[in-house]
Amino acid sequence: MASVLANPAEMIERGAPRVIHSETELAQYTSVLETLVGIEHPSPSELEAIDLLTLLITSYEDERYPLPEATPVEVVRFLLDQHSLRQRDLVAEFGTESAVSMFLSGQRDLTLQQIEGLCRRFRLSADVFLRG
C-alpha cells in the first residue's frame, strides 16, 4: 500500500478519482458509478471504485445540498403535500386514521412499525423520520 501512496500527485495526474468540484464532474462520476454498480460480478478493484466514487459523490452532495433539519411531523406533512395525499391515505402505515391524526398533531411519536411502513411506501431511509 505504501508504494501506491508514494506519490499521490502522480496518481492524480494519471487520472485517479479526485474531489468533485463541479456539477459537470458530479455528472461524470455519477455516470461511471451507475455503470459500475450495473456489473453483475464486479472485481475487487471495481468494488473499491464503487466505494470511492460513492464517498466522493456523497461528500459533494452533502456539502452542496445539505438537508435541512426537519421533525418527523414536518417530513410526513411534506410527503403528504408532495404526493397529493390526505391523512387517510396513510392508514395502511399507521393502522388507523386517528393514529395519523394524533401523530400529525404532535400527540404521539412514530412507532418502529410506522417508520418501517413509511420507509417502504416512500422509499426513504429511516433516518429521515428519526431527526429532530
RALIN-V9986 format. One record per backbone hydrogen bond with DSSP energy under -1.0 kcal/mol. CO is the residue of the C=O (numbers start at 1). NH is the residue of the N-H. Records with the same first field share a line. If there is no record, write none. Layout:
CO: NH ; NH
This chain:
1: 5
7: 11
8: 12
9: 13
10: 14
11: 16
12: 15
22: 26
23: 27
24: 28
25: 29
26: 30
27: 31
28: 32
29: 33
30: 34
31: 35
32: 36
33: 37
36: 39
43: 47
44: 48
45: 49
46: 50
47: 51
48: 52
49: 53
50: 54
51: 55
52: 56
53: 57
54: 58
55: 59
56: 60
57: 61
58: 62
59: 63
60: 64
61: 65
71: 75
72: 76
73: 77
74: 78
75: 79
76: 80
77: 81
78: 82
79: 83
80: 85
81: 84
86: 89
87: 90
88: 91
90: 94
91: 95
96: 100
97: 101
98: 102
99: 103
100: 104
101: 105
102: 107 ; 108
103: 106
111: 115
112: 116
113: 117
114: 118
115: 119
116: 120
117: 121
118: 122
119: 123 ; 124
125: 128
126: 129
127: 130
